[in-house]
Amino acid sequence: MHDRLPNGSAKHDEKSEDLLRPEIVAECTTLTEAQMCVSLLGSFGIAATIDAENFHRMIGGMAPGPLGIRVRVRGVDCEAAREILAESSSPPEDFN
């Protein structure tokens, strides 16, 4: 993952940095919806954050703007997080 340079400092691997770089996995219309996404992902062991969460708390019920409220995860968890969120938004199966 990280090799050592002759002076003893760590050499950064671009690929490993990409795996840790936060990626957007959801754009929500309300803070509550974004918090539910974070909670759902957390139940699967995926750490997630909400962009500018404190700001959205301060403005309360006001509209978040054209981009919505973004939920991010580490790049390494991005694919799994998108699958989890996609499955959770699909309608439940008919049990009849």
N, C-alpha and C positions, 0 to 999 in steps of 0.2 A: 504494500500500500504506500508507505512512505519510505524512501531510501534515504540514507544518510550521505551528505556531501562530505568531502575531505575535511572540512572545518568542524564537522560534527552536527551541523544544523540539518533539519529535516528537509528533504526535497519533496515538494508537493506534486502529487499526481493529479493532472487535470481531470481524469475520469473519476477519481474518488471525490473531487470537489463537486463535480456535476451531480453525483449521487446524493450529496448533502444539500445542494442548492434548493431552496424552497420553490415549489411549483404550485400554481393555482389548480385546485381540484374542484372548486365550486364557487359560483357567484350567486349569492342569496339576496332576496329582497328585504329581509328583516334581520335584525341582530339575533332574534330568537331562533330563526331558521338556521343561521350560521352556527349558533351555539349547539343546536341539535346535531348538526353535521359533525362538529368537533367531538361531541359526546359519543356519537355513534362510532366514529373512527377510533376514539380512545378505547371503546369496548372491544375493539379488535387489536388493540396494542399499537395503534398508529397515532403518533403525536401530531397534532394539528394546531394551527394558530389562526386567528382572525386578524386580518390587516386592520390597523387603527381601531382596535376594539374599544379602547377607552373613549375615543372620539365619538364613536357610534353610541356609546352609553350616554354621553353628554347631550347629544342632539335628540335623544329619545325616539319618538315616533316620526320624526321628520324623514323625508325620503332620502335614501342613501346616495342618490345620483345615478347617472347612466350606467356606471360600471357595477353597481351593486356592492355588496359586502363580500369580499373575497376570503376564502378559506384556503390555507396553504399547508402542504406537507413536504417532508424531505423528498428529493427526487427519487430516492431508492424505494419509497413507499407510494409513489404517485399512481402507478398502474393499479395496485391493489385498492387504494383509496377510491379511485374512480369506479372500479367494479362494485365496491361496497355501496357507494352512494347511488349508483345506477340501479342496483338491485333494490335498494330501499325505496326508491321513487317509483318503482313499477307497481301497478295495481295488484292487490292480493288475488290469489287464485280462488276460483269459485269452489267451495267445499260441498256443493250439492251433488 
